[in-house]
Every structure is written in structure tokens, then in C-alpha cells.
Amino acid sequence: MRPGYPPSTASRTPPPRAPRHPRRPPSPGTAPASRGPLRKGDAGHTPLLSHPGGPSRQEYVTSIATREIIMDARLDFFGSALGAKVLRHVNSAGRAVSESGLPHATQELVKIRASQINGCGFCTDMHTKDAAHAGETAQRLHLVAAWREATVFTEAERAALELTEQGTRVADASGGVTDEAWAEAARHYDEDQLVALVSLIAVINTYNRINVINRQPAGDYRPGQFG
């Protein structure tokens, strides 16, 4: 062996290995250490505390799941003098449409579909409840968002829904509303009804944008709340 070099590994003799002993099984009513915290239903289970003396984790999760969510609008738009003045004119236009010859059921379908597309929770809540209160079926209300595949709408209603979608999504299509969509609507509605339909699409989109921009909370509307 050369000076300054460790001996060859081939010449080393490994130390004897300690004998292995079988693991001792856990005592009844306890869990193996490798399992971590005991779970509900295990023998010897006790609630897992977030800190000594505090609520159990289960109680904490339950309180999160059941707590009331409080949301506020960005502006008190309805309580504003200027907002009230603006809404009086918008409401007046909406009232003119509602009193037109366009079928009321079709009007509610149009308002619901535009509100769904725009993500307006307030208007979706309002008009689904108003439609149900007026006698609309739950099946049709559930299928408004998927009306193309649904068999529960008339050809006239489908034409109105198509015009609503294209009129609401004008920014998504360079050509705006197609001639085909307009021709199909004109096949089912006379000129006054078409004026009402176009006006309704414009009015509901106005309401949607006010509520979405203002982040108006939804869910508490009651049919007939606004007269």
C-alpha cells in the first residue's frame, strides 16, 4: 500500500449487520405511528384541535361552509338622485316594450338569456322569478341557457333567442347580427314586434351593464318588488 492513500475498498470487511426484529403490532384502540392523526371513526378518536382550547377543525370547516356571504354594491346607484333620473328613462323604455305586442313569455326569455350571457346575477334572478311567477315552467327556465338543444321552445322563441344572443354579443362578431338571424326573426314577428324585440335587447343589455359594473348583489329579489 502506498503511503498517504486509504486502503483498497476491496480489502475492507463490512461490519456485521444488526439482526432485524419484527415490528410490534399496535395495541388495541391505538393507531400505528405512521398513520398520522387519528380520523373520525378510529378507535381512540378525539377531535383535532386547531389550538388548545379552540374549536375543532370540523367545527371550523362547518362554520366556513355555512356562514352568510355578505356582498355590497360598489355604488348606491338606486339611491342616487342622478341614478334615479337615468333609471326613470330606462324604466320608461322598458315599460313601452312590456306593453307592446311581443308575447310576454318571449320577453322574459329574452331578458333571461341576455342576462346569462352578460353574467348579470341581479337580472337573471329577477327575470327567472318573474317568469316563474307568471306561470313559466321550471323545465323551460332551466333550459334557456341551452335553448339550441332544447325541444321545449317554439320556432318563434328560438328566433328571438338567436337574435338576442347575436345582438348581445355584437362585440364578438365583426359582422354584427347576421342576415339569417334577422330573416328568421322577421318570419315570425311583424314590424312592431321586431321594433319591440330590438328595443328589449337594447334595454336589458343596459340594465345588465349597470348592474355588472356596479356589482349589484343578487338573490333577494321578490316578484313584483319594483311594481
C-alpha positions as CSV (number, residue, x, y, z in Angstrom):
1,M,0.0,0.0,0.0
2,R,1.4,3.4,-1.0
3,P,1.8,6.0,1.8
4,G,-0.9,8.6,2.1
5,Y,-3.6,6.5,0.3
6,P,-6.5,4.8,2.0
7,P,-6.6,1.0,1.9
8,S,-8.4,-0.6,-1.1
9,T,-12.2,-0.9,-0.6
10,A,-11.9,-4.4,-1.9
11,S,-9.9,-5.4,1.2
12,R,-12.4,-3.9,3.6
13,T,-14.6,-6.2,5.6
14,P,-18.1,-4.8,6.1
15,P,-19.3,-4.7,9.7
16,P,-21.9,-7.3,10.7
17,R,-25.5,-6.1,10.3
18,A,-27.7,-5.9,13.4
19,P,-30.4,-8.5,13.4
20,R,-33.9,-7.3,12.3
21,H,-36.8,-7.7,14.6
22,P,-40.4,-7.9,13.5
23,R,-42.5,-4.8,14.2
24,R,-44.6,-5.0,17.2
25,P,-48.3,-4.7,16.2
26,P,-50.2,-1.8,17.6
27,S,-52.2,-2.2,20.8
28,P,-56.0,-2.4,20.5
29,G,-57.5,1.0,20.4
30,T,-54.4,2.8,19.1
31,A,-53.2,3.6,15.6
32,P,-49.7,3.0,14.1
33,A,-47.4,6.0,14.3
34,S,-47.1,6.1,10.5
35,R,-50.8,6.8,10.1
36,G,-50.6,10.3,11.5
37,P,-53.6,11.9,13.3
38,L,-56.5,9.7,14.1
39,R,-59.5,10.1,11.9
40,K,-63.1,10.3,12.8
41,G,-64.4,6.7,13.4
42,D,-61.0,5.4,14.5
43,A,-60.7,3.8,18.0
44,G,-59.5,6.4,20.4
45,H,-60.5,9.3,18.1
46,T,-60.6,12.8,19.6
47,P,-61.4,16.0,17.7
48,L,-58.3,17.6,16.1
49,L,-57.9,21.0,17.7
50,S,-56.6,24.0,15.8
51,H,-55.1,25.1,19.1
52,P,-55.6,24.1,22.7
53,G,-59.0,25.2,23.9
54,G,-60.1,26.4,20.4
55,P,-62.7,24.9,18.1
56,S,-62.2,21.6,16.5
57,R,-61.2,21.5,12.8
58,Q,-64.5,20.0,11.9
59,E,-66.4,22.9,13.7
60,Y,-64.1,25.4,11.9
61,V,-64.8,23.9,8.4
62,T,-68.5,23.8,9.2
63,S,-68.6,27.4,10.2
64,I,-66.9,28.4,6.9
65,A,-69.3,26.3,4.8
66,T,-72.5,27.7,6.5
67,R,-71.5,31.3,7.1
68,E,-73.6,34.0,5.3
69,I,-71.8,35.7,2.4
70,I,-72.3,39.5,2.6
71,M,-71.8,41.5,-0.6
72,D,-72.2,45.2,-1.2
73,A,-72.7,47.1,-4.4
74,R,-69.9,49.5,-5.4
75,L,-72.4,52.4,-5.6
76,D,-75.8,53.1,-4.1
77,F,-76.9,53.6,-7.7
78,F,-80.6,53.2,-7.0
79,G,-80.4,55.7,-4.1
80,S,-78.5,58.3,-6.2
81,A,-80.5,61.3,-7.5
82,L,-78.8,61.1,-10.9
83,G,-79.1,57.3,-11.0
84,A,-82.8,57.5,-10.2
85,K,-83.2,60.0,-13.1
86,V,-81.4,57.8,-15.5
87,L,-83.3,54.7,-14.4
88,R,-86.6,56.5,-14.8
89,H,-85.9,56.9,-18.5
90,V,-84.7,53.3,-18.9
91,N,-87.7,52.0,-17.0
92,S,-90.0,54.1,-19.2
93,A,-88.5,52.4,-22.3
94,G,-88.8,49.0,-20.7
95,R,-92.5,49.7,-19.9
96,A,-93.2,50.7,-23.5
97,V,-91.7,47.3,-24.6
98,S,-93.6,45.3,-22.0
99,E,-96.9,46.9,-23.2
100,S,-96.1,46.0,-26.8
101,G,-97.5,43.1,-28.9
102,L,-94.4,41.0,-28.3
103,P,-95.5,37.9,-26.3
104,H,-94.8,38.3,-22.6
105,A,-93.2,34.8,-22.3
106,T,-90.9,35.7,-25.1
107,Q,-89.9,38.9,-23.4
108,E,-88.9,37.1,-20.3
109,L,-86.9,34.5,-22.2
110,V,-85.0,37.3,-24.0
111,K,-84.3,39.1,-20.7
112,I,-83.0,35.9,-19.1
113,R,-80.8,34.9,-21.9
114,A,-79.1,38.3,-22.3
115,S,-78.6,38.4,-18.6
116,Q,-77.0,35.0,-18.6
117,I,-74.6,36.0,-21.4
118,N,-73.6,39.2,-19.6
119,G,-73.2,37.5,-16.2
120,C,-75.8,39.7,-14.6
121,G,-76.8,37.9,-11.4
122,F,-79.3,40.6,-10.4
123,C,-81.3,40.5,-13.7
124,T,-81.1,36.7,-14.0
125,D,-82.5,36.3,-10.5
126,M,-85.2,38.9,-11.2
127,H,-86.5,37.7,-14.5
128,T,-86.4,34.0,-13.8
129,K,-88.5,34.7,-10.7
130,D,-90.8,37.0,-12.6
131,A,-91.2,34.4,-15.3
132,A,-92.0,31.6,-12.8
133,H,-94.5,33.8,-11.1
134,A,-96.2,34.5,-14.4
135,G,-96.6,30.7,-15.0
136,E,-93.4,29.8,-16.9
137,T,-92.4,26.2,-16.3
138,A,-89.2,25.2,-14.4
139,Q,-88.2,23.0,-17.3
140,R,-88.1,25.8,-19.8
141,L,-86.4,28.2,-17.4
142,H,-83.6,25.5,-16.8
143,L,-83.1,25.1,-20.5
144,V,-82.8,28.8,-21.6
145,A,-79.0,28.7,-21.4
146,A,-79.0,25.6,-23.7
147,W,-82.0,26.5,-25.9
148,R,-80.4,25.3,-29.1
149,E,-80.5,21.7,-28.0
150,A,-83.9,22.0,-26.2
151,T,-87.2,20.9,-27.7
152,V,-89.4,23.0,-25.4
153,F,-89.2,26.3,-27.3
154,T,-91.3,27.3,-30.3
155,E,-89.7,28.3,-33.6
156,A,-90.6,32.0,-32.9
157,E,-89.0,31.8,-29.4
158,R,-85.9,30.3,-30.9
159,A,-85.6,33.0,-33.5
160,A,-86.0,35.6,-30.7
161,L,-83.3,33.9,-28.6
162,E,-80.9,33.8,-31.6
163,L,-81.4,37.5,-32.3
164,T,-80.9,38.1,-28.6
165,E,-77.6,36.3,-28.5
166,Q,-76.2,37.9,-31.6
167,G,-77.5,41.4,-30.5
168,T,-75.9,40.9,-27.1
169,R,-72.6,39.7,-28.5
170,V,-72.1,42.3,-31.2
171,A,-68.5,42.9,-30.0
172,D,-67.7,39.2,-30.6
173,A,-68.6,39.2,-34.3
174,S,-67.2,41.6,-37.0
175,G,-70.4,41.3,-39.0
176,G,-72.8,42.1,-36.1
177,V,-76.2,40.4,-36.4
178,T,-76.4,38.1,-39.4
179,D,-78.9,38.4,-42.2
180,E,-80.0,34.9,-41.5
181,A,-80.8,35.6,-37.9
182,W,-82.7,38.7,-38.9
183,A,-84.7,37.0,-41.6
184,E,-85.7,34.2,-39.2
185,A,-87.0,36.7,-36.7
186,A,-88.8,38.6,-39.4
187,R,-90.5,35.4,-40.4
188,H,-92.2,35.1,-37.0
189,Y,-92.8,38.7,-35.9
190,D,-94.4,41.7,-37.5
191,E,-92.7,45.1,-37.8
192,D,-94.0,46.4,-34.4
193,Q,-92.9,43.2,-32.7
194,L,-89.5,43.5,-34.3
195,V,-89.2,47.0,-33.0
196,A,-90.2,45.8,-29.5
197,L,-87.7,42.9,-29.8
198,V,-84.8,45.1,-30.8
199,S,-85.7,47.6,-28.1
200,L,-85.9,44.9,-25.5
201,I,-82.5,43.6,-26.3
202,A,-81.1,47.1,-26.0
203,V,-82.9,47.8,-22.7
204,I,-82.0,44.6,-21.0
205,N,-78.3,45.0,-22.0
206,T,-78.4,48.5,-20.5
207,Y,-79.7,47.1,-17.2
208,N,-77.1,44.3,-17.3
209,R,-74.2,46.6,-17.7
210,I,-75.3,48.9,-14.9
211,N,-75.7,46.0,-12.5
212,V,-72.5,44.2,-13.6
213,I,-70.3,47.3,-13.4
214,N,-71.8,48.2,-10.1
215,R,-71.5,44.5,-8.9
216,Q,-75.1,44.6,-7.7
217,P,-75.8,41.7,-5.3
218,A,-78.3,39.1,-6.5
219,G,-80.6,36.6,-4.8
220,D,-83.0,38.6,-2.7
221,Y,-85.4,39.8,-5.4
222,R,-89.1,39.1,-4.9
223,P,-91.6,39.1,-7.8
224,G,-93.4,42.5,-8.0
225,Q,-90.8,44.2,-5.9
226,F,-90.5,47.1,-8.3
227,G,-94.2,47.4,-9.1
